[in-house]
Amino acid sequence: MPKVLRIINRLNLGGPTYNAAYLSKYLAPEFETLLVAGMKDETEESSEFIVEQMGLKPMYIPEMRRAINFSSDRKTYQHIRKIIKEFKPDIVHTHAAKAGTVGRLAAIHAKVPVILHTFHGHVFHSYFSPLKTKIFLAIEKYLARKSSRIIAISELQKRELVNDFKLGDEKKIVVIPLGFDLERFYHHREENRKSFREQYQILPAEILIGIIGRLVPVKNHQLFLNAFKNVLSSSSQKIKAVIIGDGEDRLRIENYCNELGLKYCESNNLKSDSNVIFTSWIKNIEWAIAGLDIVALTSLNEGTPVSLIEAQAGAKPIVTTDVGGIKDILNPANSALLSPSGDIESFAANLKKMVESSELRNDFGLAGEKFVKDRFHYQRLVNDTRNLYHQLLLTD
């Protein structure tokens, strides 16, 4: 039985955890997998419940954290080398940036037969200074040369990696989209909608716009708030916004609400006259999506945003910036309205258009649901990955 050492940055809510968990669970018993994870930031919501529900028991590396720290990163490298020596994997498969760097270096030096890395996004723009970005790109090019395959999660992301960032031969980069269990979004919608809106005191006539994800600079919540303020002041419809998630930018986003004259509150101190509600993290996201009328995303950079796949599974229309692999996970013609990154006027116009047409919201929601149903099932993810593993083991 081939052995797979699967290394993920950290178990925080998002696509990488689901990806790593489904592969670890459902490639068995054909492949024996050891799942290794770093530690999440204090501002992030844990996704340990996802792996626990699947009966998985990850091994944790306390030194592996999101922030760059040469001392802890070196300890992480040594820890992974020790794991490789003891576990003797045939395949090392890393997920996301930190795991991909340290994990692949350890695998390369230990001469592991097959080495793969999945880009769940990338840090080659909108994250760091030009100098840091140049250094990270140089490191990534070296690692790509030494990897058996690079996995992109969308066709657009592959084109970026090949054409924009010159990460290597196109044949070395394969596309395997993410996969999820979307069944929970298809059931109990009316009950969930009623429950969510009652809990957050949303009136039946209010159109509720939600933005879901980490509160960090790359998500560009300021654009969302600017557009929301624009629609609030120009539309005859009653609207409210919920910001679902948490993170290092929380205080800055709250202060920006004050600058714009938007009244906000937290879920434990609801106020009827608030325009914006900060809910922090919500684990049963199907419950929250059922309560929304529109799902927004304003990121500067994205890989495959899980919130937009989940929004479509919940039959919700989308208003989003056109970045990263977003076009690969929706049909722009009839499931979402897209705007250029950072374009407040365009985003506000699209948001207003969606707010003011219940027919458009309904049509886009139904089209999105149909679009994601088969494309993003976890069994397709598992089958694609299994086939790639066998191909690489045979050719090694």
Disulfide bonds with the S-S distance in Angstrom:
none
